[in-house]
Amino acid sequence: MSKLQQWRNKIDGLDRRLVALLNQRLATVSEIARWKAENKIAAYSPSRTAEIMHNIAAANRGPHSVAQLRRIYRQVIAASVDLQKKTRPLKRK
């Protein structure tokens, strides 16, 4: 196996882990969305977005800049807000 193929295999494994983590994050977002809907709280919270951006900046050890990570997280947050808006509270039996 070539060195390039080894790196690509590593990337493929990392991508699978990222997808699993993103799905876990979105599952948690769904739970939060139901709670927010039941408590009549808006799906989007600018202060929470600022907190997330602060947290990723603090956690960043490179090689990418904070600006690059923020661009990625803006998409993650947008998907999360969209999911929250689509999620309805579970009907109680």
C-alpha positions in Angstrom: 0.0 0.0 0.0 1.4 3.4 -1.0 2.0 6.1 1.6 -0.8 8.2 -0.1 -3.2 5.3 0.3 -2.3 5.0 4.0 -3.0 8.7 4.6 -6.3 8.4 2.7 -7.3 5.4 4.8 -6.5 7.4 7.9 -8.6 10.3 6.6 -11.5 7.9 5.9 -11.4 6.6 9.4 -11.3 10.1 10.9 -14.2 11.1 8.7 -16.3 8.1 10.0 -15.5 9.2 13.6 -16.5 12.8 12.7 -19.8 11.7 11.2 -20.5 9.6 14.3 -19.7 12.6 16.6 -21.8 15.0 14.5 -24.7 12.6 14.6 -24.4 12.4 18.4 -24.3 16.2 18.6 -27.4 16.4 16.4 -29.2 13.8 18.5 -28.6 15.9 21.6 -29.7 19.0 19.7 -33.0 17.2 19.0 -33.5 16.5 22.7 -32.8 20.2 23.5 -35.2 21.2 20.7 -38.0 19.3 22.3 -37.3 20.8 25.7 -37.1 24.3 24.2 -40.4 23.8 22.4 -42.1 22.6 25.5 -40.7 25.6 27.4 -41.4 28.1 24.6 -37.7 29.0 24.2 -36.3 30.2 20.8 -34.3 27.7 18.8 -31.4 30.1 18.3 -29.5 31.7 21.1 -26.8 34.3 20.0 -25.2 34.1 23.5 -24.9 30.3 23.1 -23.3 30.7 19.7 -20.8 33.1 21.1 -20.0 30.7 23.9 -19.5 27.8 21.4 -17.2 30.0 19.3 -15.2 31.0 22.4 -14.9 27.3 23.4 -13.6 26.2 20.0 -11.1 29.0 20.0 -9.8 28.0 23.4 -9.6 24.3 22.4 -7.8 24.9 19.1 -4.3 23.7 19.0 -3.8 24.0 15.3 -2.9 23.6 12.6 -6.0 25.5 11.4 -6.7 29.0 12.5 -9.6 29.9 14.8 -11.2 31.7 11.8 -11.2 28.5 9.8 -12.7 26.5 12.7 -15.3 29.2 13.2 -16.3 28.9 9.5 -16.8 25.2 10.0 -18.8 25.7 13.2 -21.0 28.3 11.7 -22.2 25.5 9.4 -22.6 23.0 12.3 -24.6 25.6 14.3 -26.8 26.4 11.3 -27.6 22.8 10.8 -28.3 22.5 14.6 -30.7 25.5 14.5 -32.4 24.2 11.4 -32.9 20.8 13.1 -34.3 22.5 16.2 -36.8 24.4 14.2 -38.0 21.2 12.5 -38.1 19.2 15.7 -41.5 19.0 17.5 -42.0 18.0 21.1 -42.9 14.3 21.5 -46.6 13.7 22.1 -47.3 12.4 25.5 -49.5 9.3 25.8 
